[in-house]
Amino acid sequence: MSRSGSAKVVCVTGASGYIASWLVKLLLQHGYTVRATVRDLADPKKIEHLSALEGANERLHLFKANLLDEGSFDSVVEGCEGVFHTASPFYENITDPQAVLINPAVKGTLNVFSSCVKTPVKRVVVTSSVAAVAYNGRPLAPDVMKLSGNTEVLGAICSRVLQVMWYRLSKTLTEEAAWKFSKDNSIDMVTINPAVVIGPLLQPTLNTSAAAILNLINGSFIYPNTTFGWVNVKDVAMAHILAFEVPSANERYCLVERVAHYAEVVKILHEQYPALKLPEKCVDDKPFVPMHRVSKEKAKSLGIDYIPLETSIMEIVESSREKGFVSF
Ligand SMILES: NC(=O)c1ccc[n+]([C@@H]2O[C@H](COP(=O)([O-])OP(=O)(O)OC[C@H]3O[C@@H](n4cnc5c(N)ncnc54)[C@H](OP(=O)(O)O)[C@@H]3O)[C@@H](O)[C@H]2O)c1
C-alpha cells in the first residue's frame, strides 16, 4: 500500500456516510492524517466504524460540524492541505425538498468553501454526481455523456413531475454554486461525479444507493424500468484520493463502470444466487428505458481501473448479509 499521504493533513466532511467511510479508510491506509466531520459525535452508529479503522487511533480526529451552521467547518479545515467535501443529504421521498435537500447541499457547500478560503487549502475535491451532469435538456441516449447539467431544464422537470428528481436538482445546483465560488475565490476544485454507488458497506446503517440493490432481494415481485450507471464504492473513494494527489487532475470525473437496466442487475443476481427469490417482472410493459453511455476516458487517466459490476453486486449482497440487512 502506497504511503502517499504521509505527513499530510486532510479534512473529510460527512465522514460517517457510505462513500466517506471508505474514503477515510483509504486515506488512513495511505498514511494521511484525517480530520473528519460528523453531525453527532454522541451517536455510536456514526463513529464506531470510523474509530475502528486501521490507523484511526493515531491519525483520525473527529469533529462535530453541520452544513447549516455557518463557520462550523472553520476550525476543522484550518491547516488542511486538502478538503474532501462529501457531506450532502441523499434521501428520496422527502416532503420539503428545499429545506431537507437543497439548502444543506447548496448553502452547506458554500459554508465549507468559505472555511477553505480562510486557510491555504491546496485543493478541494467535491463529491458531486452524474445527476449533476445528465440533465442538459437532451434525452439520455447511446451517445457518450460528458456534457454539463442545466439547472433551468432540471428545475422545470422537478416542479412538474417526479419528486425523486429533487435530489438530482440539489446536486446540479450545488455543483453550479461550487464552480462559481471556486472561480471567484481562486480555489483549486475537482469534482467526482459517480453514478449509483454500490459495493461493501462499512457503516452499520443502510444508505440510499445500497437500498437500490437490496430492494430487489427483499421479496419484491417487480423491478423498476430504470437504467442506471453503476460503480463500486472503493473505486469512488480511490478516485477522490487520486483527484487530490494527481497535480494535473481537473474539473469533473464521471465514474461509471457499467450502464445497466435493472433487468440486467436481476439477471446477475440470479446467476450469483440461483436459489434467491427475485422479481420476475418489470414494473410496467413499456419498452425498457434505453441505455446511455458515459465516457470512461477521463477517469482512466486518473488511474481508475474499475471493479466489475458483478463483483460490486456480490460485495454489497455479502456485506448486507453480514450486517443483517438481508437474510437468506
Ligand atoms: N451513493 C451514491 O449512489 C451516490 C452517487 C453519486 C453521488 N453521491 C454523493 O456522495 C455523497 C455521499 O453520499 P452517500 O451515498 O455516502 O450517502 P450517505 O451515506 O447518506 O452520506 C451522506 C452524508 O452527508 C451527511 N450530511 C447530510 N446532511 C448533513 C448536514 N446538514 N450537515 C452535515 N452533514 C450532513 C450525512 O451525515 P449523517 O450521517 O449525520 O446523516 C452523511 O454523513 C453525497 O454528496 C451524495 O450526493 C452518492
The ligand as an ORCA input file, in Angstrom:
! r2SCAN-3c Opt
* xyz 0 1
  N     -24.350      6.726     -3.106
  C     -24.492      7.117     -4.362
  O     -25.004      6.374     -5.214
  C     -24.019      8.487     -4.784
  C     -23.869      8.746     -6.142
  C     -23.413      9.998     -6.556
  C     -23.099     10.954     -5.604
  N     -23.267     10.692     -4.283
  C     -22.910     11.750     -3.318
  O     -21.962     11.226     -2.427
  C     -22.042     11.921     -1.175
  C     -22.150     10.906     -0.071
  O     -23.327     10.133     -0.279
  P     -23.505      8.673      0.334
  O     -24.051      7.820     -0.707
  O     -22.257      8.286      1.044
  O     -24.715      8.946      1.336
  P     -24.827      8.883      2.914
  O     -24.279      7.632      3.433
  O     -26.243      9.228      3.216
  O     -23.890     10.084      3.380
  C     -24.289     11.430      3.370
  C     -23.501     12.167      4.434
  O     -23.873     13.555      4.418
  C     -24.066     13.948      5.755
  N     -24.991     15.070      5.890
  C     -26.256     15.169      5.408
  N     -26.792     16.339      5.804
  C     -25.846     16.967      6.563
  C     -25.803     18.192      7.265
  N     -26.836     19.044      7.295
  N     -24.645     18.525      7.931
  C     -23.595     17.687      7.932
  N     -23.581     16.507      7.284
  C     -24.703     16.158      6.611
  C     -24.634     12.730      6.444
  O     -24.483     12.876      7.828
  P     -25.317     11.968      8.850
  O     -24.589     10.648      8.835
  O     -25.220     12.688     10.135
  O     -26.710     11.869      8.310
  C     -23.784     11.633      5.834
  O     -22.577     11.511      6.529
  C     -23.241     12.849     -1.291
  O     -22.755     14.124     -1.664
  C     -24.050     12.229     -2.428
  O     -24.838     13.180     -3.081
  C     -23.719      9.477     -3.842
*
